[in-house]
Amino acid sequence: MNQKTKQIALFGEVLFDQFPDGKQVLGGAPFNVAWHLQAFGVEPLFISRVGKDDNGENILATMQNWDMRIDAVQIDTQHPTGCVQIQLQNGEPSYDIVADSAWDFIDVTALPDLSNIKLFYHGSLVFRQTMSRQCLARILAGDFKRFVDVNLRDPWWCRHRLEQMIESATWLKLNTDEQLQLQKEITGFGGNLIVTAGAAGATFLPQQGEALTVSPTPTMVVDTVGAGDAFSSIVLLGILSDWPMPLTFERAQQFASRVVELQGATTQDRAFYQDFIRQWRL
């Protein structure tokens, strides 16, 4: 199976995660997922927007060095590249997501051709601003399967919009806290539900069939930033590769358990991915 023939697009934020020690790491859930998929040979189409500034230039150069496509990343002359101030308490992150960043203003008139897309990923954070929200609504009129990743970041979410987003998802991923907050909205959800639970692992509740639970591999946790994104990336890889779901979930948990050994959600160390590529015979 040649994964490079598969067509997947991801839509949403790209930004710099800024840590208390001054370190900056590229982040944003859709970007993190796209980054991992690229490392595994999928060549995703990443749709976002960066500022015409040093951080924006850095993002584009880094993507090119990682062999990622940049033709769907728009340049914004009025709004800065996104950033998030991260604070860590007992290894758990809290986020201050800077408002009115370039990725809030993704322009529907500058979208690439999406006619060949079969699988589409987006999160909920990109719904916070009208322009990107309207752009996403236009895209979702297309005919493809949707993987929706819920990220409830106060004050940047609205229950009404989330309910609309959930209704038409093929796969819906959220963590246990988000599951509790959205219990009413996901009751009767007709798609495939993925619930991550940190150190307790993850559960897959399929549209049809029996539930599946996996446990994490014991590891030395540096921080948990991007662990859920790592899990999502391998679930998407499994969907594209036609892996059985038990195998997909096992590999997703295995990969997420390694990502928490990193500071930040991604790494530019290709050897980090080669271990999995050899093991999984990709």
N, C-alpha and C positions, 0 to 999 in steps of 0.2 A: 504493500500500500504506500503510495507516494503522498505524504502529507501535504506537500507543497501544491498539489492540485486542489486542495480543499480551500474553500473561500470563507473566511471569518473576518468580521469587522468588529472593532471595539470603539466605543464612543464615550468621551468624558474627559475627566481632569488629568492633566500632567502638571506636576509642581515639584518644588523642593521641600522635603521634610527637613526641618531645621532642629537639631538636637541641642540640649542644654550645654554640651561641651563645645558647641560651635560648629560641629560637623554638619555638612549638608549632604543629603542623599536624595537622588531622584525618586519621586513617588507619585501617588495618586493611584487608586485601585485599578482603573482601566489600563493605565500605563504599566503598572507592575505586572498585570496579567499578560499584556502584550509582550513585554520584555521577556518573560519566562517562555512564552510560546515561541518567540523568535529563536531563543536558545535551543529549543527542541525541534527546530526546522519547519515551523508552520508558516512563517511569513505572513503575519496578520496585517490587516489594514487598520491603522490606528487613527481615529478622527478626533482632533482636539484643536487647541489654539494657544499660542504663546505670545508674549509681548515682544516688541522690537527692542530688546534690551540684552544685556550680557547673559542673563540667565536663560533667555529664550535661545540665543545663539549656542549656549552651552548644551541645552537639551537637544537641539537639532544635530549638533556635531556628535554628541554621544550616541544618538540614535543611528546616525550614519556609520559610526565606528562599530556598532553592534549589528550592522547590515539590515537595520530596520527601514522600512519605507517611510519617507517624510512627506510624500505628496499630498497627504490628507491632513497635515498639521498646518493650520492657518496662522498668519502673522498679524498681530493686532498692534496698530500704531498708537492707540489711545489707552490701553489697559496693560498693566504689568503682568509678567509671568507669575503664575500662582506660587504660593508658599504656605506652609503649615508650621506653626510653632508647636513642637512636641515637648511635653513634660512627662517624665517617668516617675511613677511611684510604685515601689516593689515590683519593678519590671513591667508594669501595666501602663500603656500610653494614654495620655489625654491630648486633645487636639484643639488648636486655635487656627481655624481655616480662614485665611484672609479673604475678605469679601471683594467683589467686583474685580476679579482677576480675569486674565484673558480667556481662560477656558469657560467662563460664564457667558461668553459672547460668541459662541460658535455660529457661523453665518451659513444659513441654508443655501444661499446663492453660490457659495464656494465649495459645496460638497462634491466629492468625486463620484464617478459612476458606480452605483451599488447594485447593478442589475444581476451580477453573478454571485452576490452574497447569499450563502445558505444558512449561516449561523451568525447571530448578532448578540453581542454582549454590551450591557450598560449597567451602571449603578443607579442609585437614587439621589446621590449628592448633586448631580448635574441638573436636577429639577429645580434647584433653588433660585435660578434667575430666568427671567422670561425668555430671553433670546435663545439660549441653549435649549431650554425646554420646548420652545416652538420648533426649533430645528430637529430635535429628537422626535417630536410628534410627526413631523413630515416623513422622517425616515421610517418610522414604525408603520406607516401605511404600506410598506413593502411586504413581500411574501417570503418570510424566513422564520426559522425557529429562534426563540429568544431565551437567553440566559440572563436573568436579572439578579443583581447582587445588591441586597439591601444594606445601606450604611446610614444608620440613624445618628446624625451628628447635630446636636442642639446648637443653634436654633434653626438649622438648615433643613428641616423636613416638615412636611404637611401630610396629615393623615388622609385627607381626601385625594391628594395626588398619588400617594402610595397605593391606595386602594385601586385606582385606575391602572396603575403600573402592574400590580400583582395579577389582576384579572386575566391578562392576555399572555402571561409568561408561560414558556414551556418548562423551564427549570427556574426555580426560585431558591436563592441561597441567603441565609441569614444566620445570626448566632442565637444562642439561647436567650440572651437578654432581649434581643429584637423580637424573637418569637413570642415572648411573654407580652411585650408591648403591643404586638400586632395580632394577638390571638384571634380577635374578632374578624380582622381582615383576611386572615389565612384559613379560617374555618370554611370548609367546603372548597378550598383551592383545588382546581382540577388538574394541575400539572404535577411535576416531580419536585418534591421539597427536599432541600439539603439544609441540615441544621448543624453548625459547628459549635463545639462546646469546649474549646481550649484544651486544657490538660485532660479533659474527659473524652476527647475524641470527636467523632462526628457521626451523624445518623442520616441515612437516605430513606425517605418515604416516597416510594415510587407511585406513579399514577395507577399502575397495576402491579400486583405482586406483593411480596413480603418486605418488611423493613430490614435495613441493613445497618449495622453499627461497626465502626472501626475504632481502635484505641491507638493513641500516639506512641511513637518509639521514644523510650527514655533518652533524654538529651540534656545538654548544658544550655540553658536559656540565657541569651544575652538580652533580647527584647522580643516582644511578640508583634512588632510592627510588620504588617504585610503577611502574617501567617495565613490569614483567610484568603488573601489574594493568591498566595502560592497554592493553596488547596484548590481554588477555583481554576487556576491555570491547568492543573493536571486533570481535573474533571472535564474541562473543555478539550484537552488533548485526547482523553479517552473517548469522548463523544466523536471527535473527528476521526479517530483511529479505529472506531468500532470495537473497542475493548468491552468485555463483560463488565457490568457495573461493580461486582465485588472486586475485580482486579483494579478497576479505575479508582475505587475508594481506597484500597490498600496502598496504591502508589501515591495518591494525593496526600494521604496522611503521612506517608514516608517522606515525601518531599517537604511538606510543611514543617515536619519535625526537624529537618535540616536548616530550613530558612530561619527559624528562631535562634539559631546559633550565630546569625549575622547581626550587625547593627544596621537597622534599616531593612527595607523590604526587598532589595535587589542587590546583586553583586555583578561586577564586570569581570570576575574571574571565570573564564570559560571552563576551567578544570572542575569547578563546582558542579557544572551540568554534565560533564563528560562521565562522571561516575554513574549517573543515572542512565545516560544514553547507552553505555556499555551494559549495565545491568539489565536494562529493559530491552536491549537489542533494537534500538531505534535506528 
